[in-house]
Amino acid sequence: MTLAPPSRAYDLQMLDRAVDRQSDSGWVFGLPPGITSEQWPLDPVSGYPLMHGFTLLLPPDYRVHGGGIVALSFFAPALDHNDGGPPYDPEFREAIAALPAHPRTFRMKDVLEYEYAALLLTQAEYDGAFATPPEPSNLATFERPRWLAVGGAAAFDELADSRTGCTSKLFARPPRAVLAENRAIVAKPRATDPNAGKAPRDDFRHRGEPTGYQPYYYYVGGETRRENFRLHDWVKDHAQNHIGGTMRPCQALPEMSPFYVEFEEYFGGYNFGGGNAQLDFRDMKFDWACG
């Protein structure tokens, strides 16, 4: 399906309460909706279920896969299974890949060969009951990840300070130690973002057709010295987690479509080395970099 470029970008705020699916735009941590246990993607490194990071209800102008696909769920390696690079066992990975899967499962690898997954969801799936995590593969040899015992929110609250560069002190109150514990997402259109609807590109690296994308910074007088670095006024109220618009990666800007979400470590509980990540949900590309 061809969808016109969106005219707005959306800031995403994680609230300190559980989701209300009638009014919110999804949730962070907790469990994914509307899928069977057999459709929950397993981690081809550990053999345990990948951890659910967030489920996001897409604004109508970002439903690039058609009006019937309204949301996505993002899955990642458990925080305590993601440190320093995985052992590579192609037979194990092939065995996991051969298992039944949700019909709209997209798997992506990072530069360390850890694997992530995104599931595109219909309205009925988004409205469905929370899923039950599957049993691990009988080939699994890793220790059971902490999130399977206490839930993703409580596991991140316990482990983040020692495992990542991100502080876990983002909860106003300690999360309950249950699998379904989640935090609501609210989406709000950005008041000003000249990059809404434009594919992010770095003029220094990109050799193709320009997209009109503008960096969030500039140098006074055009001289690229540290003391001349400035932020544009229009970027100063942008949230760290957002759909579309101006991208602020921790390192090099990855080339993606206008249909992407950028998020921080705490937006689901990951190990990005203190950095952040981007998921292009049109082309199903994923990238992250440490801070």
C-alpha positions as CSV (number, residue, x, y, z in Angstrom):
1,M,0.0,0.0,0.0
2,T,1.2,3.5,-0.8
3,L,0.4,6.1,1.9
4,A,0.9,9.8,1.6
5,P,3.7,11.1,3.8
6,P,2.3,12.2,7.2
7,S,2.1,15.9,7.9
8,R,2.7,15.5,11.7
9,A,5.1,13.8,14.1
10,Y,3.9,12.6,17.5
11,D,5.6,12.8,20.9
12,L,5.2,9.7,23.0
13,Q,4.9,10.1,26.8
14,M,5.0,7.1,29.2
15,L,2.7,7.7,32.1
16,D,3.0,6.4,35.6
17,R,-0.2,4.3,35.4
18,A,-1.5,1.3,33.6
19,V,-3.0,1.6,30.1
20,D,-6.6,2.4,29.3
21,R,-7.0,1.0,25.8
22,Q,-10.1,3.1,25.2
23,S,-8.1,6.4,25.4
24,D,-4.4,5.7,25.4
25,S,-2.0,5.0,22.5
26,G,-0.6,1.7,23.8
27,W,1.6,0.6,26.6
28,V,5.2,0.0,27.6
29,F,6.3,-3.2,29.4
30,G,3.7,-5.8,30.3
31,L,2.3,-8.3,27.7
32,P,1.4,-8.1,24.1
33,P,-2.3,-8.4,23.0
34,G,-4.3,-10.6,20.8
35,I,-1.8,-13.4,19.9
36,T,-1.5,-17.0,21.0
37,S,1.4,-18.3,23.0
38,E,2.6,-20.2,19.9
39,Q,2.8,-16.9,18.0
40,W,5.0,-15.2,20.6
41,P,8.5,-15.0,19.0
42,L,11.3,-16.9,20.8
43,D,14.8,-15.5,21.1
44,P,17.0,-17.5,18.7
45,V,20.0,-16.9,21.0
46,S,18.5,-18.1,24.3
47,G,15.5,-20.1,23.3
48,Y,13.3,-18.1,25.8
49,P,10.5,-15.9,24.6
50,L,11.7,-12.5,23.5
51,M,10.7,-9.8,26.0
52,H,7.7,-7.5,25.1
53,G,8.9,-3.9,25.0
54,F,5.9,-2.0,23.9
55,T,2.7,-2.1,22.0
56,L,1.9,1.1,20.0
57,L,-1.4,2.1,18.5
58,L,-0.4,3.9,15.3
59,P,-1.9,7.3,14.4
60,P,-4.1,6.9,11.3
61,D,-1.6,8.9,9.1
62,Y,1.1,6.3,10.0
63,R,-0.9,3.1,9.2
64,V,1.4,2.4,6.2
65,H,0.4,-1.3,6.0
66,G,-3.2,-0.5,5.3
67,G,-6.2,0.5,7.5
68,G,-6.6,-3.0,8.8
69,I,-3.2,-2.8,10.5
70,V,-3.5,-0.4,13.4
71,A,-0.7,-1.2,15.9
72,L,2.6,-3.0,16.4
73,S,4.2,-4.9,19.2
74,F,8.0,-4.7,19.6
75,F,10.0,-7.5,21.2
76,A,13.7,-7.6,22.3
77,P,16.2,-9.8,24.1
78,A,15.9,-9.9,27.8
79,L,18.0,-7.4,29.6
80,D,19.9,-10.1,31.4
81,H,20.5,-12.0,28.1
82,N,22.0,-9.0,26.3
83,D,25.5,-8.2,27.2
84,G,28.7,-8.3,25.1
85,G,27.4,-10.3,22.1
86,P,25.7,-13.7,21.8
87,P,27.2,-17.1,21.1
88,Y,26.5,-18.0,17.5
89,D,24.8,-21.3,16.9
90,P,23.3,-21.5,13.4
91,E,21.5,-24.8,14.1
92,F,19.8,-23.4,17.1
93,R,18.7,-20.3,15.2
94,E,17.4,-22.5,12.4
95,A,15.4,-24.6,14.9
96,I,13.8,-21.4,16.3
97,A,13.1,-20.0,12.9
98,A,11.3,-23.2,11.9
99,L,8.7,-22.8,14.7
100,P,5.1,-21.5,14.0
101,A,4.9,-17.7,13.9
102,H,2.4,-14.9,13.8
103,P,1.6,-14.2,10.1
104,R,2.9,-10.7,10.4
105,T,6.1,-11.3,12.3
106,F,9.2,-9.4,11.2
107,R,12.6,-10.3,12.7
108,M,15.6,-8.0,12.7
109,K,19.2,-8.3,13.9
110,D,21.5,-5.7,15.4
111,V,25.2,-5.4,14.7
112,L,26.0,-7.7,17.6
113,E,23.7,-10.5,16.1
114,Y,21.0,-10.2,18.8
115,E,17.6,-10.5,17.4
116,Y,14.5,-8.3,17.7
117,A,11.0,-8.7,16.4
118,A,7.9,-6.6,15.5
119,L,4.4,-7.9,15.0
120,L,1.8,-5.9,13.0
121,L,-1.6,-6.1,14.7
122,T,-5.2,-5.7,13.5
123,Q,-7.7,-3.8,15.6
124,A,-9.1,-7.1,16.9
125,E,-5.7,-8.2,18.0
126,Y,-4.9,-4.9,19.6
127,D,-8.2,-5.1,21.5
128,G,-7.6,-8.8,22.4
129,A,-6.6,-10.3,25.7
130,F,-3.0,-10.2,27.0
131,A,-1.0,-13.1,25.7
132,T,0.6,-15.8,27.9
133,P,4.4,-16.2,27.3
134,P,5.3,-19.6,25.8
135,E,7.5,-22.2,27.3
136,P,11.2,-21.9,26.3
137,S,12.6,-24.2,23.6
138,N,13.7,-27.5,24.9
139,L,17.1,-26.6,23.5
140,A,17.5,-23.6,25.8
141,T,20.5,-23.6,28.0
142,F,20.5,-20.0,29.4
143,E,19.3,-19.1,32.8
144,R,15.6,-18.1,32.9
145,P,15.3,-14.3,32.3
146,R,14.2,-12.2,35.2
147,W,11.3,-10.7,33.4
148,L,9.6,-14.1,33.2
149,A,9.5,-14.1,37.0
150,V,8.5,-10.5,37.8
151,G,7.5,-8.8,34.6
152,G,9.4,-6.5,32.3
153,A,8.8,-3.3,34.4
154,A,10.1,-4.8,37.7
155,A,13.0,-6.5,36.0
156,F,14.1,-3.2,34.4
157,D,13.7,-1.5,37.8
158,E,16.0,-4.2,39.3
159,L,18.6,-4.6,36.6
160,A,19.0,-1.3,34.6
161,D,21.6,0.4,36.7
162,S,24.0,-2.6,36.6
163,R,23.3,-3.7,33.0
164,T,23.0,-0.5,31.0
165,G,23.9,3.2,31.1
166,C,20.3,4.0,31.8
167,T,19.0,4.7,35.3
168,S,15.9,2.8,36.3
169,K,14.7,5.6,38.6
170,L,11.9,6.6,36.2
171,F,9.1,5.0,38.2
172,A,7.3,7.3,40.7
173,R,6.4,4.1,42.6
174,P,8.0,0.6,42.3
175,P,6.3,-1.5,39.6
176,R,4.3,-4.5,40.8
177,A,6.2,-7.8,40.2
178,V,3.6,-9.3,37.8
179,L,3.9,-10.1,34.1
180,A,1.1,-7.8,33.0
181,E,2.4,-4.7,34.8
182,N,2.5,-1.9,32.2
183,R,2.7,1.8,31.7
184,A,0.4,3.8,29.4
185,I,1.6,5.6,26.3
186,V,0.0,8.9,25.3
187,A,0.7,10.3,21.8
188,K,0.5,14.1,21.2
189,P,1.1,15.8,17.8
190,R,4.3,18.0,17.8
191,A,3.5,21.7,17.6
192,T,6.4,22.2,15.2
193,D,8.5,19.7,13.3
194,P,9.7,20.6,9.8
195,N,10.8,17.0,9.3
196,A,7.4,15.4,9.7
197,G,6.8,13.2,6.6
198,K,10.4,13.4,5.5
199,A,12.8,10.4,5.4
200,P,15.7,11.0,7.8
201,R,19.0,11.6,5.9
202,D,22.4,12.8,6.8
203,D,23.7,15.2,4.1
204,F,27.3,14.2,4.8
205,R,26.7,10.5,4.1
206,H,23.7,10.3,1.8
207,R,24.4,10.1,-1.9
208,G,20.8,9.7,-3.2
209,E,18.0,12.0,-3.9
210,P,17.6,14.7,-1.1
211,T,14.4,14.4,1.0
212,G,14.5,17.9,2.5
213,Y,15.2,16.6,5.9
214,Q,16.9,19.1,8.3
215,P,19.3,18.2,11.1
216,Y,18.1,19.3,14.6
217,Y,21.3,21.4,15.1
218,Y,23.3,24.0,13.3
219,Y,26.7,25.7,13.6
220,V,26.9,29.5,14.1
221,G,28.4,31.0,11.0
222,G,28.5,27.7,9.3
223,E,31.8,26.9,11.0
224,T,31.8,23.3,12.4
225,R,33.5,24.0,15.8
226,R,32.2,22.7,19.1
227,E,31.6,26.1,20.5
228,N,29.4,27.0,17.5
229,F,27.1,24.1,18.0
230,R,23.4,25.1,18.6
231,L,20.0,23.4,18.7
232,H,17.2,24.8,16.5
233,D,14.5,26.4,18.6
234,W,11.8,24.1,17.1
235,V,13.5,21.0,18.5
236,K,13.8,22.1,22.1
237,D,10.4,20.8,23.2
238,H,10.5,17.5,21.3
239,A,10.1,14.4,23.5
240,Q,12.8,11.7,23.3
241,N,10.3,9.0,22.3
242,H,8.3,9.8,19.2
243,I,6.8,8.7,16.0
244,G,8.2,10.3,12.8
245,G,9.7,13.7,12.4
246,T,13.1,14.8,13.6
247,M,15.4,11.9,14.7
248,R,18.0,12.4,17.4
249,P,20.2,9.2,17.4
250,C,23.0,8.9,19.8
251,Q,25.5,8.3,17.0
252,A,25.2,8.3,13.2
253,L,21.8,8.9,11.7
254,P,20.4,5.7,10.1
255,E,18.5,6.1,6.8
256,M,14.8,5.3,7.3
257,S,11.4,6.0,5.9
258,P,9.2,8.7,7.4
259,F,7.3,5.9,9.2
260,Y,9.5,5.1,12.1
261,V,9.5,5.3,15.9
262,E,12.5,6.4,18.0
263,F,12.7,5.3,21.6
264,E,15.0,5.2,24.7
265,E,16.2,2.3,26.8
266,Y,13.5,2.8,29.4
267,F,10.7,2.6,26.8
268,G,10.4,-1.1,27.4
269,G,13.7,-2.0,29.2
270,Y,16.6,-2.7,26.9
271,N,20.4,-2.6,26.8
272,F,21.4,0.1,24.3
273,G,24.5,1.1,26.3
274,G,22.9,4.3,27.5
275,G,21.7,5.1,23.9
276,N,18.5,4.9,21.9
277,A,17.0,3.0,19.0
278,Q,14.9,3.5,15.9
279,L,12.4,1.1,14.2
280,D,11.3,1.8,10.7
281,F,7.9,0.0,10.6
282,R,7.3,0.5,6.9
283,D,10.6,-1.2,5.8
284,M,11.0,-3.2,9.1
285,K,14.6,-1.9,9.7
286,F,16.0,-1.6,13.2
287,D,19.0,0.3,14.6
288,W,20.4,1.3,17.9
289,A,23.6,3.0,19.2
290,C,25.1,3.5,22.6
291,G,25.3,6.9,24.2
